[in-house]
């Protein structure tokens, strides 16, 4: 229905179509039957962040930051100041004297970083003429400080005063950061993860940051870095390597993995993708709820259970093109969006029939050992009877370009952004119909009361 109303999505250039699942017109488990198109950007929209229960901000290549109301679709504010594309956007929440206020920090290719008040639209602070563009931002709320990653790593106060910085890295620079316990930060720099130690004085006026350890287990550039829990974090590379790390010891997590005694190797554990095409191997995105890790690998989805240390589900061809963003909605449901312009909802189900072969997919081939050593023959993951399937619940077709990411506001709806310069708010049709009915009933009661 939506495909017919909004127009089909034609492939841009020569694109080889894969055999993927489509749920068709009837999608009984898809509640998103109403949508609202939001216009305001005039270039690719790459970032969405939630401000509170009702507001969110969008940003992209036009250098604009727009603030919206998710329930009405109203554009509340337009934040202008950057002259080039936005490269990072994060919320910055500060609590002072029992008052909590959320601001927005933006970074741009114009080599500036700004602090915005989403209530007034004012640019509160800005730092310009940085040595390089900032590629990622990390807020450390426990000290009211934040970090920016570019060719180097900088530590800033809430007043945008530079507190400390590291030496310059390679041209790749810092591409991702996560907070670790005990005042440490992990940063992805090309194929390395650098563990930085933050030293903060009791008055928080004196802050220093120094490189403490280099983790060089990846063979290619790191594309994703996330926290899994308070004790674990994960990294994924361009050639499909997924490593689960201990957040305190900074060692590769390998407790009760596959029988290591059968492999005759006492080195670190590495989970590596075996695939024929380089484009199918890259880990584009990682997300976790503490128990499950979902990896977007090329156009496929792979679900790994951290506690059981095994793959529990996979769909090698979940989309027509590379998946750019994923999110776990619950222990059994997840969402993904792709360069093919679609957003899909999936459900983890117990297989009724034999699951599709997984030996050639993610976690289908296991190799153990250091990257610079020849290990034993890869051990193939068995086709276990308990392996779950990823069943398509719904396919949201509305964008004419690659869907960059999405925000889930629960019952208030889902927001997507795309290279087509548009945002779409997807809403539960039954809920919206019920709300309209209540509104109409209230108006009728008011009119009767006046007569």
N, C-alpha and C positions, 0 to 999 in steps of 0.2 A: 504493500500500500504506500509506504513512504517513498519507496523507490520510484513509483509512478508519479506521485505528486511532485517530488522535488527534482526529478530528472535522474537519469542513469549516470553512472560514473564511467566515463570513457578512459581507457588507458592512455597515459601520456607517453608517446614514443612506443618502441617495440618492447612489449612486456610479455614474457612467457607465463601463461596462466597455469597454475597448479590445480590439481583436483582437490578442492577443499569443500568443507561442509557448508551448506546453506540451510537455514531452518525454514525457508519458504515464507509465504504470506501468513500462515497460521502459526503464531508463536504464543501458545497459551501461558508460558512461564515468563514472558517478557511483559513487564508492567509499563514500560516506557512507550506508550502509544500516543502521547502528545509531545509536541516540540515547539520551541520558540527560537527563531534565528535572531542573534544579536549582531548588529553592525556598528562599527566604530573604528576598527583598525583598517589600515590601507596597505598592509604587508603581512607576511607570515606571523601568525600568533603562536608562540612557542611555550609560554609559561602561564600557569594558573596557580594561585595560592589562595587559601581560605583565610579570611580576616576574622570572621566570627560566624555565628550560626546562620546569618542571613547575607553576608557580604563576601565577595571575592574580588581579586584583582587579576587582570590579564596584561600580558606584555609580549613584545616580539620585535620584529625587525624594523618596525617603523619608529622605534624609540619612545613610543607612548606607553603609559601605564593607565589603564582604565579600571575604575572601581564600579562594581555592579551589585544590584540586589537580585539574589537568585530566585526569589519568589515572584517578583513582578517583571524581571528582565530589564528594569530601569537602569540606565547609565547614570550613576550618581556623581562621579567626578572624572576629570581628565587631567592627568598629571603630566605636564610638559616640562622638559628641561634637558633631556639627553638629545644629542645631535646625531647619534648613530644607534645601531641596533642594541637592544637589551641582551646582555649575556648571562645574567643571573638575577633572580628575584626571590627574596625570602621574607617571611614575617618576622618582626622583632618585637617581642612582648616583654615589657618591663613592669615590675610590681614595686611600687613605692608607697609607703604609708597606707597599706590596705587598698590601694588603687592600682588597677591593672589596665595598661594601655598597649594596644598593638599598633606598631608602625610598620612601614615597609622599607626594606633596603634594596636598592637596585644597583646593578653594575652594567656598564655599557662599553661598547667598542671605542667610544670617545675617550677612554682611559679616565673615567670618573666614576665615583660611587656616591650615591645620594640616599638620604633618609627622608621619608615622606610621612606626613600625617594623613591617613585615609579619612579622617573626620572632616578636615578642613581643605585638604588638597595642597597644603603648603609644603614646600621643600624646606625642611627644618635644618638639615646639614648637607654639605657636599664637600667632597675632596676631588680635586681634578689634577691633571698633569701627572698621573701615575706613570711609573716606568713601563708598564705593560697593561693590557686589558685584563680585567678580572674575569676568570672563567667559572669560579664557584665561590659560594659564601657559606659560612657556618656560624651559627649563633650559639654561644655558650652562656646560657641564661644564669647559671649559678654564680658567675662573676660579673654579669652585665657587660661582657665583652663579646666581640665578634671577630671572625677571621676572614680574610680574603685570600684567594689563591689565584696567582697568575704565573709569571715567570719565577716569582718567589712567593713566600707566605708571609702575610702581615697580620699583626694583632692590633685591634683598635678598641678604644674605649667607647662607651655609649655616647660621648660627646664628639666622636670622630677624631680623637687624638691618636696618632700613631704611637703605640706602646713598645712594639718590638717587631723585628723582621728578620727573615732568614736570608741566606745567600741566594743568588740567582741560580735557577736550574737550567735545564736544556730548553730548547725552543718549545718543546711540548708543554713544559710547566706543570703546575698543579691542576689536575682536572676534576678531582673529587676529594672530599674530606668527610670523616666521621669522628665523632667524639668517643673516646675510650675512657675507662675508669682511671682513677688516680691522677687526674690532670694530664692525660696524654691525648694526643690527636693522631689519627692515621690519615695520611695523604697519599693519593695515587699520583705518581710522577712517571710517565711513560710506562715501563714494565715493572717498576719498583713500587713498593709501599714503604713510605718513610714514616717511622714512628717519631713524633715530636713530643718533647717534654715541656710543659708549661709550668713556670714557677711564678707564683703570685704572692706578693707580700701581704701581710695582715691587713694593711690599709688599702690594698688593691691599687696602689699608686705606682708600684714598681712591678712590671711584668716582663719576663724574658721567655723566649722560645728557642730551643736548640734541638737539632736532629739527634736522636738517641739510638736508633737502630734502623738498618735497611733490610727489608725483606725482598729478596730477589728470586722468588720461586717461579714467577710468571715468565714465559718465553716471549710474550708479545704484549703490546700496549694494553693497559687495563681500561676497560670501558665502563665498568660499574663497580661501585663500592658502597656497601650498606651495613648498618647494624642489624644483626639478627636478634640479639637479646643483650642483656647486661654482660653476658659472659662470652658472646661470640659475635664476630662480624664476618662478612663474606666479600669476595672480590671475583670479578669475571673479566676475561680478556677477549681480545679480538679473535683469537684462534680457538675459543671455546673452553678455556680452562676455568673451572670453578673451584675456588679454594675457600674452605671454612676455617677461620682462624680463631684461636683463643684470644680473647680481648685483654687478658691480664698477662699471660706469659708470651703472647705473640708467636705461638707455635701453631703448626697446622693441626687442627682438631681431628683426631683419628681414633678416639675411644670406641672400642667394640665395633669397629668397621668390619669389613669382610675379613675372614680368617687370615690374618697377616702371616701366621705361621706356615700357611700353604704357599705363600709367595716367596718365602726365604729372603725377605728384605726388611731391614729395620729402619729405613729412612722415612721421610715425611710422606703423608698421603696426599695425592693429588687426583682430583676427579677431572678427567679430560674428555672432551667431546671428540668422537671419531666421525668424520664426515668427509665427503668427496669434494665439496665446493667450499672455498674460503668464505663466500658470502653467507653460506648456511651455517657457519661455525661461530660467528661473532655473537657474543653475549651483549645484547643491546640494553637490557634492563634487568634489574633484580629487585625483588620485593619479598618481605618476610613478615610473618606474624609471631615469630619466636619459635614456632614449631615447624612450619613449612617454609621452604624457600622456592619461589617461582622464578624461573629463568626464562627470559625471552631470547631465544637463540635463532637468529635468522627469522624465518616465518613460523617457527614452532614454539610450543610451550612445554616446559618440563617442570614437574613438581617433585621436590626432594624433601623428605622428612628428616629433620636434623636429629631428632631423638632416636629414631630407628636406623638412621644412617643408610638410607636406601631411597631409590626413586619409587614413588608411589603412583605416578600417572604421567602420561605424556601425550602430546598431539603434534606429530612432526610437521604437519601442514595445517596449521590453525588459521593462517591468513594467506592471501595471495602474495603479499610482500612482507618486508621486514617489520617485525613488531617493535613499536617504539616505547610503549608504556603498559604496565600491568598493575593490578591491585587485587589483593585478597579481600573479598567482602565478608567471608566467614570461613570456617573450616572446610566447607564443601563447595563454596562458590567463589569465582574470580572473574575479572574482566580484563580485556586487552584491547588495544587500539593499534592501528598499523598504517604503513605507507599506502595501503590499498584503499584508504578512506573510510574504513568501517570500524565500528566498536562492537565487540562480541562479548557475550556473557556465557560463562561455562559453569558446568556443575560436575563435581567429582562424584562418580557413581560406581557402585560395585558392578563388575562386568557380568552380564548375563551369558555372553558367549566368549569365545577365546579373544583376548585383547589383540590388537594389532602388534606385529613384531616390533620389538624395541631394540634389538641388538645393534642396529645401525644408527640409532638416535642418541640423544643426549643421555649420558650415563649408560648407554648401551655397551660401550667399550670402556673398560677400566684399565688404566695403566698406573703403575706405582713406581715411584723413584724420583730422584732428582732430575731436573730437566737436562742436565749435562751428562747424564749417565744412561747407558742402555739397560733398561729393565727387562724383566721377564715378559713372556708373551702376555698380551692383554687378556684380562679375564672378562668374559661376556656376562652381562647381567642376565640371570635366568628369567624365563617367562613364567613368573610366579602366578599361581591361580588367584592370589589376592590383589594383583595389580589392578588399580582402578582405571576407569576411562574418563576422559574429558568430553562430556556431551554438550553440544551447543544448545543453549537455552534461548538465545535471542541475538539478532543481528541488527544493529542500528545503522541504517543507511541514510545519510543526510548531507555529508560533506562531499565536495567535489575534489578535494585534495587530501594529502596525507594528514591523518589525525595525530597531532603531536603528543597530547596528553589529555587527561580528564580529571575532574574533581567530583567526588561523590558526597552529596549533601543528604544522604539518607532519603527520608520520605519527601524532602523538598525538591529532590531531583538530582540529575547528573549534568555536569557541564563539560563540553568538549571544545577543543580549539584546533585549528587546522591551518595548513598552508593556503587555503582558499580565502584567508583573511577574516573568516567568520568564527563566531562562537555559537554553539547550540545548547540550549537548556532542554534536556529531556525530562519529561514528567510522567508520573503515574496517572494514566487517563481516568481510572476509576476514582482516585482520590480527588482529582481536579473536578470531575463531574459532581462528586459529593459536596465539595466546597462551594461550587457554583449554586448547587441546590440550596444549601444552607443560606447563602447570601441572598438568593431570591426570596426564600421564606422569610428572612428577617426584614427585607424591604416591604414585603406584603403585610407583615405585622405592623410595621411602622406606618404604612399608609392607612391601615384600618384604624390605628390608634388616633390618627389625625382627623378621620372623618366623623 
